[in-house]
Amino acid sequence: MKAKRVLLVTGTRAEYGLLAPLMARLRRDRAFRPAFLVTGAHLDRRQGLTVKEIEADGHPIAARVPLRQRGDDAAGVTGAMAEGVRGFSRAYARLKPALIVVLGDRFEILAAAAAALPHRIPVAHLHGGESSEGAWDESIRHAVTKLSHVHFPSHAEYARRLRLMGEDPRRVFVVGATAEDRVRSLPRLGRGELSRSLRLALGRPLIAATYHPATLSADRGLSECRAMIAALARRGGTVVFTAPNADAGGAAVRKEIEAFVRRHPVTSKLFDSLGQTRYYSLLAQADVMIGNSSSGPLEAPYFALPVVNLGARQLGRRRDPGLIDVPRPDAASVSRALAKALSPAFRRGLKARAAAGSPSARIVAALKKLEWGDALLIKRFHETQ
């Protein structure tokens, strides 16, 4: 049987980290001929040009789709989406994949899934059925669900939501989160190695911070970011920031973080991208994570790492005991949450989320059992009882 061409679409550092284990598993199976289709922040120097990480890992890249995003306002984002649809269409026409794999809820993923429709290319979607009420990601994720033909949710609750949306239960496979594969397989740096690599003395408390624009908020979450910055200034310690994404409002958030780093050059640093090894090494060493990144509910639990989650961006996702929500952040409420997260009693009560089996292996096994061809393109709305 001829190997099937499968394209995995990736536009951000976080998404690549979740897709890399699946790529590695697909490459070991003769039934598939996988490659990455790279887009978004990976190709942007301002975002760290993280395509270099994919190249360094030795994974094949079949095509690059630059978005040429002109600004992070609404016009810039919609222009990038339109550019993405055109670019993905050209790539599909040339590469003729049997399937594309997309993950999550970003605007470039919506463009990739939409472009696949007229090319009659089936779409497999990872992490569907989740919720993030404070961002337009919520709408994008569910739109991608309806554009997709097979689903790999990370939890039974998310699978239930997909069935409520009318998706065929026979094409919904609960596989877990591929972060489990990544957490198990990646080597970690010791504290001294990490300090030297970051060129930053890692004092206590060590805080991992990521704040992305809250795209449904009137000020794109700028006031929440300022509350976080004020609380961090009060707390002290070492703060390692990873940069905000390219959504609307990202530039303003970044300016706030850069100003903090200038005021605290010895104890803080901002990175466009840490790379997966350094990032997971940071989570293993950190005393707390703060911000509104999906890494809080998705990855931090595997490290028994307390998370101070700000605002509504991640509301609706599965909650582990280590996650402390601050629904309406101001400096005082964020400071209280940090104090709770850093208390020895709170940390002692946390256990690392158990990883069972390989989600990537489950995905590959499910793909091999699919009925390929035109039958896979047909979607019927399934009523729930």
TILONU-496094 format. One record per residue: residue in one letter; chain; x, y, z of N, C-alpha, C in turn. Coordinates in steps of 0.05 Angstrom, whole numbers. Layout:
<nodes>
(node 'A','A',(X,Y,Z),(X,Y,Z),(X,Y,Z))
...
</nodes>
This chain:
<nodes>
(node 'M','A',(17,-24,0),(0,0,0),(18,25,0))
(node 'K','A',(10,44,-17),(26,69,-18),(23,85,7))
(node 'A','A',(46,96,17),(45,112,42),(29,138,37))
(node 'K','A',(13,145,56),(-4,169,54),(11,194,63))
(node 'R','A',(9,214,46),(21,240,53),(4,254,73))
(node 'V','A',(15,260,97),(1,273,119),(17,299,125))
(node 'L','A',(3,321,126),(15,347,133),(6,356,160))
(node 'L','A',(25,363,178),(18,373,204),(23,403,203))
(node 'V','A',(3,419,209),(5,448,207),(13,459,234))
(node 'T','A',(34,476,234),(43,488,259),(50,518,254))
(node 'G','A',(41,535,273),(46,563,270),(59,576,295))
(node 'T','A',(61,561,317),(72,573,342),(90,553,355))
(node 'R','A',(107,563,373),(125,546,388),(110,526,406))
(node 'A','A',(88,535,419),(74,517,437),(61,494,421))
(node 'E','A',(49,501,399),(35,481,382),(55,460,371))
(node 'Y','A',(79,470,363),(99,452,353),(107,431,374))
(node 'G','A',(110,441,399),(117,422,420),(97,400,424))
(node 'L','A',(72,406,419),(51,385,422),(49,367,397))
(node 'L','A',(57,377,374),(56,361,350),(81,345,345))
(node 'A','A',(104,353,356),(129,339,350),(128,310,358))
(node 'P','A',(116,301,380),(115,272,386),(99,257,365))
(node 'L','A',(77,269,356),(61,256,335),(77,254,309))
(node 'M','A',(92,275,302),(108,273,278),(128,250,280))
(node 'A','A',(141,248,303),(161,227,307),(148,200,305))
(node 'R','A',(124,196,315),(111,171,314),(102,164,285))
(node 'L','A',(92,184,271),(84,180,243),(108,172,225))
(node 'R','A',(131,185,231),(155,179,215),(165,151,218))
(node 'R','A',(158,138,241),(167,111,246),(147,90,233))
(node 'D','A',(125,100,222),(105,81,211),(105,83,180))
(node 'R','A',(109,61,167),(112,61,138),(85,67,124))
(node 'A','A',(63,68,139),(38,74,126),(35,103,119))
(node 'F','A',(53,120,130),(50,149,127),(76,162,117))
(node 'R','A',(72,184,104),(94,201,94),(89,229,105))
(node 'P','A',(97,235,130),(89,260,142),(110,282,138))
(node 'A','A',(100,307,140),(118,330,139),(103,353,152))
(node 'F','A',(118,373,161),(106,397,172),(99,417,151))
(node 'L','A',(77,431,154),(71,455,139),(73,478,159))
(node 'V','A',(93,495,155),(101,515,175),(91,542,167))
(node 'T','A',(80,556,187),(68,582,182),(71,600,207))
(node 'G','A',(58,623,206),(54,640,230),(80,650,242))
(node 'A','A',(81,649,269),(103,660,284),(129,645,279))
(node 'H','A',(128,620,270),(152,605,263),(169,620,243))
(node 'L','A',(157,635,225),(171,648,203),(175,678,208))
(node 'D','A',(170,687,232),(171,716,239),(195,721,257))
(node 'R','A',(214,737,248),(237,743,265),(230,756,291))
(node 'R','A',(208,772,291),(199,786,315),(189,766,336))
(node 'Q','A',(182,742,327),(171,721,345),(192,700,350))
(node 'G','A',(217,705,342),(239,686,348),(247,668,325))
(node 'L','A',(233,669,302),(240,653,279),(243,623,287))
(node 'T','A',(222,613,300),(224,587,313),(223,563,293))
(node 'V','A',(221,569,267),(225,548,248),(252,534,251))
(node 'K','A',(271,549,262),(298,538,266),(297,515,286))
(node 'E','A',(278,515,305),(276,493,323),(267,468,309))
(node 'I','A',(248,471,290),(239,448,274),(261,437,257))
(node 'E','A',(276,455,245),(299,446,229),(320,432,246))
(node 'A','A',(325,443,270),(346,431,287),(337,403,296))
(node 'D','A',(311,398,299),(301,372,307),(301,352,284))
(node 'G','A',(306,362,260),(309,344,237),(283,335,225))
(node 'H','A',(260,348,232),(235,340,220),(231,352,192))
(node 'P','A',(219,337,174),(215,347,147),(195,370,145))
(node 'I','A',(201,390,130),(183,413,125),(176,413,95))
(node 'A','A',(150,408,89),(141,406,62),(137,433,49))
(node 'A','A',(128,453,65),(122,480,55),(122,500,77))
(node 'R','A',(127,525,70),(125,547,89),(105,567,78))
(node 'V','A',(87,575,95),(65,593,88),(68,618,105))
(node 'P','A',(82,639,95),(85,664,110),(58,679,110))
(node 'L','A',(52,692,133),(27,706,136),(30,736,131))
(node 'R','A',(54,746,133),(59,775,128),(39,792,143))
(node 'Q','A',(37,787,169),(19,802,186),(28,831,190))
(node 'R','A',(12,850,181),(19,878,183),(4,891,207))
(node 'G','A',(17,888,230),(4,899,254),(-12,878,269))
(node 'D','A',(-17,883,295),(-32,864,311),(-60,874,318))
(node 'D','A',(-70,893,301),(-97,901,305),(-116,883,289))
(node 'A','A',(-142,888,289),(-161,871,276),(-156,869,246))
(node 'A','A',(-149,891,233),(-143,891,205),(-118,874,199))
(node 'G','A',(-98,876,216),(-74,860,212),(-78,830,214))
(node 'V','A',(-95,823,234),(-100,794,238),(-117,783,215))
(node 'T','A',(-138,798,207),(-155,787,185),(-140,787,159))
(node 'G','A',(-122,806,155),(-106,805,131),(-87,781,131))
(node 'A','A',(-76,774,154),(-59,751,156),(-75,725,151))
(node 'M','A',(-100,724,160),(-117,701,155),(-122,697,125))
(node 'A','A',(-128,720,112),(-132,718,83),(-107,709,68))
(node 'E','A',(-84,720,77),(-59,711,65),(-54,681,70))
(node 'G','A',(-62,672,94),(-58,644,100),(-75,626,83))
(node 'V','A',(-100,633,79),(-118,617,62),(-106,614,34))
(node 'R','A',(-96,636,23),(-83,635,-4),(-58,617,-4))
(node 'G','A',(-42,621,17),(-17,606,18),(-22,576,23))
(node 'F','A',(-40,569,40),(-46,541,45),(-58,528,20))
(node 'S','A',(-75,543,5),(-86,532,-19),(-64,525,-39))
(node 'R','A',(-45,543,-42),(-23,537,-61),(-7,513,-52))
(node 'A','A',(-2,510,-26),(13,487,-16),(-3,461,-20))
(node 'Y','A',(-29,462,-15),(-45,438,-19),(-46,429,-48))
(node 'A','A',(-48,449,-66),(-49,443,-95),(-23,429,-104))
(node 'R','A',(-1,437,-93),(25,426,-101),(30,399,-87))
(node 'L','A',(23,397,-61),(31,373,-46),(11,351,-46))
(node 'K','A',(-15,358,-51),(-37,339,-52),(-37,319,-29))
(node 'P','A',(-39,328,-4),(-39,310,19),(-64,294,21))
(node 'A','A',(-61,271,34),(-85,254,39),(-100,263,64))
(node 'L','A',(-85,279,81),(-97,288,106),(-80,311,116))
(node 'I','A',(-93,331,129),(-78,351,144),(-86,348,174))
(node 'V','A',(-67,353,191),(-71,351,220),(-67,379,231))
(node 'V','A',(-87,389,246),(-86,415,258),(-91,412,288))
(node 'L','A',(-81,431,303),(-84,430,332),(-94,456,343))
(node 'G','A',(-115,455,359),(-123,478,375),(-140,498,361))
(node 'D','A',(-133,524,364),(-153,545,361),(-143,572,351))
(node 'R','A',(-120,572,338),(-109,598,329),(-120,605,302))
(node 'F','A',(-117,631,295),(-129,640,269),(-116,628,245))
(node 'E','A',(-90,622,246),(-77,609,224),(-86,581,220))
(node 'I','A',(-95,568,242),(-106,541,240),(-133,541,226))
(node 'L','A',(-149,562,232),(-175,565,218),(-170,568,189))
(node 'A','A',(-150,584,181),(-144,588,153),(-136,562,140))
(node 'A','A',(-119,546,153),(-110,521,142),(-134,502,138))
(node 'A','A',(-152,500,157),(-175,482,155),(-194,491,133))
(node 'A','A',(-199,517,132),(-217,528,112),(-207,523,84))
(node 'A','A',(-181,527,80),(-169,523,53),(-170,494,44))
(node 'A','A',(-170,475,63),(-171,447,56),(-198,439,45))
(node 'L','A',(-219,454,52),(-246,446,44),(-250,444,13))
(node 'P','A',(-244,465,-2),(-248,463,-31),(-228,444,-45))
(node 'H','A',(-206,439,-31),(-187,420,-42),(-194,391,-36))
(node 'R','A',(-217,387,-22),(-226,360,-15),(-205,344,1))
(node 'I','A',(-194,358,20),(-174,345,38),(-186,342,65))
(node 'P','A',(-187,317,76),(-198,314,103),(-179,326,124))
(node 'V','A',(-191,334,146),(-177,348,168),(-180,332,193))
(node 'A','A',(-157,327,207),(-157,315,234),(-151,337,254))
(node 'H','A',(-166,339,275),(-164,361,294),(-157,351,322))
(node 'L','A',(-136,361,333),(-128,354,361),(-137,377,380))
(node 'H','A',(-145,369,404),(-152,387,425),(-178,402,419))
(node 'G','A',(-196,390,404),(-222,401,400),(-240,396,425))
(node 'G','A',(-262,411,426),(-281,407,448),(-274,422,473))
(node 'E','A',(-250,434,474),(-242,449,497),(-254,477,497))
(node 'S','A',(-249,493,517),(-261,519,519),(-241,539,530))
(node 'S','A',(-243,563,519),(-227,586,529),(-244,611,526))
(node 'E','A',(-259,616,546),(-281,635,544),(-273,664,540))
(node 'G','A',(-248,671,547),(-240,699,546),(-225,707,520))
(node 'A','A',(-226,689,500),(-212,695,475),(-228,686,451))
(node 'W','A',(-222,698,428),(-237,689,404),(-228,661,396))
(node 'D','A',(-208,650,409),(-200,623,405),(-224,604,408))
(node 'E','A',(-241,611,427),(-265,594,432),(-281,590,407))
(node 'S','A',(-287,611,392),(-302,609,367),(-286,595,346))
(node 'I','A',(-260,601,344),(-243,589,323),(-242,558,327))
(node 'R','A',(-238,550,352),(-236,521,358),(-261,506,349))
(node 'H','A',(-284,517,355),(-309,503,348),(-314,504,317))
(node 'A','A',(-306,526,305),(-308,528,275),(-290,507,262))
(node 'V','A',(-266,503,273),(-248,483,262),(-260,455,266))
(node 'T','A',(-273,451,289),(-287,425,293),(-306,419,270))
(node 'K','A',(-322,438,262),(-341,433,240),(-328,431,213))
(node 'L','A',(-303,440,210),(-289,437,185),(-273,411,185))
(node 'S','A',(-272,397,207),(-256,373,210),(-272,347,207))
(node 'H','A',(-257,326,201),(-270,300,195),(-264,278,215))
(node 'V','A',(-243,282,230),(-236,263,251),(-224,279,274))
(node 'H','A',(-230,270,299),(-224,286,322),(-209,270,343))
(node 'F','A',(-189,284,355),(-172,271,376),(-172,289,401))
(node 'P','A',(-194,289,416),(-195,305,440),(-178,293,462))
(node 'S','A',(-171,310,481),(-152,302,502),(-166,290,527))
(node 'H','A',(-193,292,528),(-207,283,552),(-235,275,544))
(node 'A','A',(-247,257,560),(-274,247,554),(-295,270,554))
(node 'E','A',(-291,289,572),(-310,312,573),(-310,328,547))
(node 'Y','A',(-286,331,536),(-284,346,510),(-296,330,488))
(node 'A','A',(-293,303,489),(-306,286,469),(-336,288,470))
(node 'R','A',(-347,290,494),(-376,293,497),(-386,319,484))
(node 'R','A',(-370,340,487),(-378,366,474),(-378,363,444))
(node 'L','A',(-359,349,433),(-358,345,404),(-383,330,395))
(node 'R','A',(-391,310,410),(-415,295,402),(-440,313,404))
(node 'L','A',(-440,331,424),(-462,350,426),(-463,369,402))
(node 'M','A',(-440,373,390),(-439,390,366),(-447,375,340))
(node 'G','A',(-455,350,344),(-464,335,321),(-443,319,306))
(node 'E','A',(-419,317,318),(-397,301,305),(-402,271,308))
(node 'D','A',(-394,256,288),(-398,228,287),(-382,214,310))
(node 'P','A',(-395,201,328),(-380,188,351),(-359,169,341))
(node 'R','A',(-363,157,318),(-343,137,308),(-317,151,298))
(node 'R','A',(-318,177,296),(-294,192,288),(-283,209,310))
(node 'V','A',(-291,204,335),(-282,219,358),(-266,199,376))
(node 'F','A',(-240,204,378),(-222,186,393),(-210,200,417))
(node 'V','A',(-216,192,441),(-203,204,464),(-175,192,467))
(node 'V','A',(-155,209,463),(-127,199,463),(-110,211,485))
(node 'G','A',(-119,231,499),(-102,245,518),(-88,267,504))
(node 'A','A',(-70,281,518),(-55,303,507),(-27,294,499))
(node 'T','A',(-18,302,475),(8,294,466),(30,306,483))
(node 'A','A',(23,326,499),(43,337,519),(54,315,536))
(node 'E','A',(38,294,541),(48,271,557),(72,259,545))
(node 'D','A',(71,255,518),(94,243,504),(119,261,507))
(node 'R','A',(114,287,504),(136,306,504),(149,308,532))
(node 'V','A',(132,308,552),(142,310,580),(160,286,586))
(node 'R','A',(151,262,577),(167,238,583),(193,236,567))
(node 'S','A',(192,246,542),(214,240,524),(237,261,524))
(node 'L','A',(230,286,531),(250,307,529),(270,306,552))
(node 'P','A',(296,308,547),(315,311,569),(311,338,583))
(node 'R','A',(319,340,608),(316,365,622),(343,375,632))
(node 'L','A',(346,401,633),(371,412,643),(369,415,673))
(node 'G','A',(391,411,687),(392,416,716),(391,446,720))
(node 'R','A',(388,454,745),(385,482,751),(409,499,742))
(node 'G','A',(433,488,748),(457,503,739),(459,505,709))
(node 'E','A',(453,483,694),(454,483,665),(433,503,654))
(node 'L','A',(409,503,666),(388,521,657),(397,550,662))
(node 'S','A',(408,555,684),(417,583,691),(437,592,670))
(node 'R','A',(456,575,664),(477,583,645),(465,586,617))
(node 'S','A',(446,569,610),(434,571,583),(417,597,580))
(node 'L','A',(403,604,602),(387,629,602),(404,654,607))
(node 'R','A',(428,650,617),(445,672,625),(430,689,646))
(node 'L','A',(420,675,666),(404,688,686),(408,672,712))
(node 'A','A',(414,686,734),(416,673,760),(387,665,769))
(node 'L','A',(383,641,777),(356,631,783),(351,631,813))
(node 'G','A',(344,655,823),(338,658,851),(310,648,857))
(node 'R','A',(303,649,883),(277,641,892),(260,665,900))
(node 'P','A',(234,663,895),(220,643,879),(227,646,849))
(node 'L','A',(227,623,835),(231,624,806),(203,623,793))
(node 'I','A',(197,643,777),(170,647,767),(171,645,736))
(node 'A','A',(155,627,725),(151,626,696),(127,642,688))
(node 'A','A',(129,661,671),(107,680,665),(102,682,635))
(node 'T','A',(77,678,627),(69,682,599),(41,695,600))
(node 'Y','A',(39,718,587),(13,731,585),(7,737,556))
(node 'H','A',(-15,726,545),(-24,731,518),(-47,751,518))
(node 'P','A',(-51,765,496),(-74,783,494),(-100,769,499))
(node 'A','A',(-118,781,515),(-145,770,519),(-162,783,498))
(node 'T','A',(-166,769,475),(-176,782,451),(-205,790,452))
(node 'L','A',(-221,780,471),(-249,789,474),(-252,811,494))
(node 'S','A',(-230,819,507),(-231,841,527),(-229,868,512))
(node 'A','A',(-242,888,522),(-242,914,509),(-213,925,506))
(node 'D','A',(-196,920,526),(-169,931,525),(-149,908,518))
(node 'R','A',(-159,886,507),(-142,863,499),(-127,852,523))
(node 'G','A',(-136,856,547),(-124,845,571),(-101,861,581))
(node 'L','A',(-97,886,572),(-74,902,580),(-76,908,610))
(node 'S','A',(-99,913,621),(-102,919,649),(-95,894,666))
(node 'E','A',(-102,870,656),(-94,846,670),(-64,842,670))
(node 'C','A',(-52,848,648),(-22,846,646),(-9,865,666))
(node 'R','A',(-19,889,667),(-8,909,686),(-11,900,715))
(node 'A','A',(-34,887,721),(-38,876,748),(-17,855,754))
(node 'M','A',(-12,837,735),(9,817,738),(36,829,743))
(node 'I','A',(43,849,727),(69,863,729),(72,876,757))
(node 'A','A',(51,889,767),(52,902,793),(56,881,815))
(node 'A','A',(42,858,813),(44,837,833),(72,825,833))
(node 'L','A',(83,821,809),(110,810,807),(131,829,819))
(node 'A','A',(127,855,815),(145,875,826),(145,874,857))
(node 'R','A',(121,869,868),(119,867,897),(132,841,908))
(node 'R','A',(129,820,893),(138,794,903),(168,790,903))
(node 'G','A',(181,800,882),(210,795,879),(215,767,869))
(node 'G','A',(240,758,869),(247,733,858),(257,736,830))
(node 'T','A',(259,713,816),(268,713,788),(245,707,770))
(node 'V','A',(241,723,749),(219,719,731),(229,714,703))
(node 'V','A',(221,691,691),(228,685,663),(202,687,647))
(node 'F','A',(202,708,629),(179,712,612),(183,699,585))
(node 'T','A',(161,687,575),(160,680,547),(141,699,533))
(node 'A','A',(147,706,509),(134,729,496),(105,723,489))
(node 'P','A',(88,744,489),(60,741,480),(58,733,451))
(node 'N','A',(36,722,443),(32,714,416),(25,738,398))
(node 'A','A',(20,732,372),(16,753,353),(-13,762,350))
(node 'D','A',(-30,754,369),(-58,762,367),(-61,793,371))
(node 'A','A',(-85,803,365),(-90,831,369),(-84,840,398))
(node 'G','A',(-68,860,401),(-60,870,427),(-34,860,438))
(node 'G','A',(-21,842,423),(4,830,432),(27,850,435))
(node 'A','A',(28,870,418),(50,890,419),(48,906,445))
(node 'A','A',(24,914,453),(21,930,477),(28,913,502))
(node 'V','A',(21,888,502),(28,870,524),(58,867,526))
(node 'R','A',(71,864,503),(100,860,503),(114,885,514))
(node 'K','A',(104,909,507),(117,933,517),(116,934,548))
(node 'E','A',(94,926,560),(93,925,589),(113,906,601))
(node 'I','A',(116,883,588),(136,863,598),(164,874,594))
(node 'E','A',(170,885,571),(197,896,566),(204,918,586))
(node 'A','A',(184,935,593),(189,956,613),(196,944,640))
(node 'F','A',(182,923,648),(189,909,673),(217,898,673))
(node 'V','A',(224,885,651),(251,873,649),(273,895,650))
(node 'R','A',(267,918,638),(287,940,639),(291,950,668))
(node 'R','A',(269,949,683),(271,958,711),(283,937,729))
(node 'H','A',(283,912,720),(294,890,737),(312,872,720))
(node 'P','A',(334,884,709),(351,869,690),(366,846,702))
(node 'V','A',(370,846,728),(386,825,741),(368,800,747))
(node 'T','A',(343,805,752),(325,784,762),(303,776,742))
(node 'S','A',(303,787,718),(282,779,699),(293,780,670))
(node 'K','A',(280,765,653),(288,764,625),(264,755,608))
(node 'L','A',(263,767,584),(242,760,565),(254,744,542))
(node 'F','A',(241,722,535),(250,705,512),(228,703,492))
(node 'D','A',(235,706,466),(216,702,445),(208,672,445))
(node 'S','A',(227,655,449),(222,626,451),(244,613,467))
(node 'L','A',(237,596,486),(257,581,501),(265,555,487))
(node 'G','A',(248,546,469),(252,519,459),(241,499,479))
(node 'Q','A',(233,475,470),(219,457,487),(237,447,510))
(node 'T','A',(262,441,505),(279,430,527),(282,450,549))
(node 'R','A',(288,475,542),(291,495,563),(264,502,576))
(node 'Y','A',(243,502,561),(217,508,572),(209,487,593))
(node 'Y','A',(210,462,586),(203,441,605),(222,440,628))
(node 'S','A',(248,446,623),(267,448,645),(259,470,665))
(node 'L','A',(249,493,653),(240,515,670),(216,506,687))
(node 'L','A',(197,492,675),(173,484,690),(181,464,712))
(node 'A','A',(201,448,707),(210,429,727),(224,443,750))
(node 'Q','A',(236,466,746),(251,480,766),(235,502,779))
(node 'A','A',(214,512,766),(200,536,775),(184,531,800))
(node 'D','A',(179,552,815),(162,550,839),(133,557,833))
(node 'V','A',(128,571,811),(101,578,804),(100,587,775))
(node 'M','A',(78,583,761),(73,595,735),(51,616,738))
(node 'I','A',(53,638,723),(33,659,724),(27,668,696))
(node 'G','A',(2,676,691),(-6,687,665),(-32,675,656))
(node 'N','A',(-36,673,630),(-61,662,619),(-56,643,596))
(node 'S','A',(-33,630,596),(-26,612,574),(-40,585,578))
(node 'S','A',(-46,572,556),(-58,545,558),(-39,525,570))
(node 'S','A',(-13,532,571),(7,515,583),(0,510,613))
(node 'G','A',(-14,530,625),(-22,527,653),(-39,502,658))
(node 'P','A',(-62,501,645),(-79,477,649),(-69,452,634))
(node 'L','A',(-54,455,613),(-47,432,596),(-20,419,604))
(node 'E','A',(0,435,611),(26,423,615),(36,425,644))
(node 'A','A',(31,447,658),(40,450,685),(32,427,704))
(node 'P','A',(8,415,701),(1,393,719),(20,369,718))
(node 'Y','A',(34,365,696),(53,342,695),(77,347,712))
(node 'F','A',(81,372,720),(104,379,737),(96,386,766))
(node 'A','A',(71,382,772),(60,389,798),(67,418,805))
(node 'L','A',(64,435,784),(72,463,786),(47,480,791))
(node 'P','A',(46,496,813),(24,514,818),(21,535,795))
(node 'V','A',(-3,542,789),(-9,561,767),(-28,582,777))
(node 'V','A',(-20,608,774),(-37,630,779),(-48,638,752))
(node 'N','A',(-74,632,747),(-86,636,721),(-103,662,721))
(node 'L','A',(-96,680,704),(-108,707,704),(-130,710,683))
(node 'G','A',(-153,721,692),(-174,728,674),(-190,704,663))
(node 'A','A',(-203,709,641),(-222,689,630),(-211,673,606))
(node 'R','A',(-186,678,598),(-176,666,573),(-177,636,574))
(node 'Q','A',(-172,623,597),(-171,594,599),(-196,583,613))
(node 'L','A',(-216,599,619),(-240,589,632),(-253,569,613))
(node 'G','A',(-263,547,625),(-276,526,610),(-258,501,606))
(node 'R','A',(-232,504,611),(-215,481,608),(-215,464,634))
(node 'R','A',(-206,439,632),(-203,422,654),(-185,434,676))
(node 'R','A',(-193,432,701),(-178,444,723),(-165,423,740))
(node 'D','A',(-139,426,745),(-125,410,764),(-123,425,791))
(node 'P','A',(-118,411,813),(-117,425,839),(-97,447,841))
(node 'G','A',(-76,446,825),(-55,467,827),(-61,493,813))
(node 'L','A',(-84,495,800),(-91,519,786),(-108,538,803))
(node 'I','A',(-98,562,807),(-112,583,823),(-122,605,804))
(node 'D','A',(-148,607,802),(-160,627,784),(-162,654,797))
(node 'V','A',(-155,675,782),(-160,703,790),(-177,715,768))
(node 'P','A',(-204,714,772),(-222,722,750),(-220,751,742))
(node 'R','A',(-217,769,762),(-215,798,756),(-190,809,768))
(node 'P','A',(-168,805,755),(-141,811,767),(-137,841,773))
(node 'D','A',(-128,847,796),(-115,872,803),(-90,865,819))
(node 'A','A',(-73,884,825),(-48,878,838),(-52,863,864))
(node 'A','A',(-72,871,879),(-76,858,905),(-85,829,903))
(node 'S','A',(-104,824,885),(-114,796,882),(-93,778,870))
(node 'V','A',(-77,788,852),(-56,772,840),(-34,766,861))
(node 'S','A',(-28,786,877),(-9,782,899),(-18,761,918))
(node 'R','A',(-44,761,925),(-54,741,944),(-53,713,931))
(node 'A','A',(-59,711,906),(-58,685,892),(-29,675,891))
(node 'L','A',(-10,693,885),(18,685,885),(27,674,913))
(node 'A','A',(19,689,933),(26,680,960),(15,652,967))
(node 'K','A',(-9,647,958),(-21,621,963),(-6,600,947))
(node 'A','A',(-1,605,921),(13,586,904),(41,579,915))
(node 'L','A',(54,599,927),(81,595,936),(83,584,965))
(node 'S','A',(61,581,978),(61,571,1005),(69,541,1005))
(node 'P','A',(87,533,1023),(95,505,1024),(72,485,1026))
(node 'A','A',(52,493,1041),(29,475,1046),(15,469,1019))
(node 'F','A',(11,491,1003),(-3,487,977),(13,469,959))
(node 'R','A',(39,474,957),(56,458,939),(57,428,948))
(node 'R','A',(58,424,974),(58,396,984),(33,381,977))
(node 'G','A',(11,394,973),(-14,381,967),(-17,373,938))
(node 'L','A',(2,380,921),(0,375,892),(15,349,884))
(node 'K','A',(3,335,866),(15,311,854),(16,315,824))
(node 'A','A',(38,306,812),(41,308,783),(19,291,770))
(node 'R','A',(7,302,749),(-13,288,734),(-1,263,721))
(node 'A','A',(-13,240,725),(-2,215,715),(-5,214,684))
(node 'A','A',(16,203,671),(15,199,643),(13,169,638))
(node 'A','A',(-7,161,622),(-13,133,617),(-12,127,587))
(node 'G','A',(8,112,579),(10,105,550),(19,129,534))
(node 'S','A',(17,126,508),(25,146,489),(2,157,473))
(node 'P','A',(-6,182,477),(-28,194,460),(-21,193,431))
(node 'S','A',(5,198,424),(13,198,396),(9,171,383))
(node 'A','A',(15,150,398),(12,123,388),(-18,117,384))
(node 'R','A',(-35,127,401),(-64,123,398),(-74,137,373))
(node 'I','A',(-64,161,368),(-72,176,344),(-65,161,319))
(node 'V','A',(-40,151,317),(-31,137,294),(-47,111,290))
(node 'A','A',(-53,97,311),(-69,73,309),(-97,79,299))
(node 'A','A',(-109,101,308),(-136,108,299),(-135,116,269))
(node 'L','A',(-114,131,261),(-112,139,233),(-110,114,215))
(node 'K','A',(-97,93,224),(-93,70,207),(-119,54,204))
(node 'K','A',(-138,58,222),(-164,44,221),(-185,60,206))
(node 'L','A',(-179,85,198),(-199,101,184),(-207,90,157))
(node 'E','A',(-231,96,149),(-240,91,122),(-232,115,105))
(node 'W','A',(-210,112,90),(-200,134,75),(-215,138,48))
(node 'G','A',(-209,160,34),(-222,165,9),(-246,183,12))
(node 'D','A',(-263,183,-8),(-286,202,-8),(-304,198,16))
(node 'A','A',(-306,173,27),(-323,169,50),(-315,185,74))
(node 'L','A',(-289,191,76),(-280,206,99),(-288,236,97))
(node 'L','A',(-293,245,73),(-301,273,69),(-330,279,76))
(node 'I','A',(-346,259,77),(-375,262,81),(-380,265,111))
(node 'K','A',(-393,287,119),(-400,292,147),(-431,292,150))
(node 'R','A',(-440,276,169),(-468,276,175),(-472,286,204))
(node 'F','A',(-492,302,207),(-498,312,234),(-511,290,250))
(node 'H','A',(-499,283,273),(-509,262,290),(-524,274,314))
(node 'E','A',(-549,267,315),(-566,276,337),(-558,262,363))
(node 'T','A',(-557,276,385),(-553,264,411),(-579,259,425))
(node 'Q','A',(-580,238,440),(-605,231,454),(-604,241,483))
</nodes>
